[in-house]
Amino acid sequence: MEIEMIVLYICIAAGLGLGAYKYYKKLMADGKITLDEVLDLAEDLKDIVEDLPSLSSIKKMKKAELIELANQNGLAVDGTKADLISRLEEAKQVIENGQ
């Protein structure tokens, strides 16, 4: 179970890192990055966290919806409905605690 948590955290970090890198490349197209651009990135990340469903709504979702949500967030999509819920809950907590 402990290795699964480590892999989950690595996947979440990699997904967030890739998104941030793509955004950074877009911002650096002109060779400069401003404080406003950094603040915009922080706002975008905040919006991503706010767009994630609440933990109670995750528990009410059908397995197909959970698979789609997990896939959108770069999480493994195998296992039971309970496995998917657990992964999504852990990912949401990691993101919220990282702010």
ABEGO torsion letter per residue (X at the ends): XAAAAAAAAAAAAAAAAAAAAAAAAAAAAAGBBBAAAAAAAAAAAAAAAAABBBAAAAAABBAAAAAAAAAAAGBBABEBAAAAAAAAAAAAAAAAAAX
